[in-house]
Amino acid sequence: MIRINLLPARRPRIRPAATNEATRPMVMGLAGLAAVAVLVAALVDRPKRSRLGELSDANRQLQSQIQAKNKQLEGYPQLKKAAEEADD
């Protein structure tokens, strides 16, 4: 009598990569690179963001001064035109 197997063939179980001793150094190396990348990004980015904040504050102050000067100059074109007409 011939034996017929109708069940699918069993696949061998795949062990998780984290428990595989051969990949552990690679995982540790990648984790180390990620940590160094975060550290470098923080050390490079922090001074630039600080400088950007200082420039933004200075820009806001200058914009307020410009707005105050523009308010003082309201009507200046009309006065200038009247002065030119008076000189003629």
Secondary structure as GFF3:
##gff-version 3
##sequence-region A 1 88
A	DSSP	three_ten_helix	17	19	.	.	.	ID=ss1
A	DSSP	alpha_helix	24	72	.	.	.	ID=ss2
A	DSSP	alpha_helix	76	87	.	.	.	ID=ss3
###
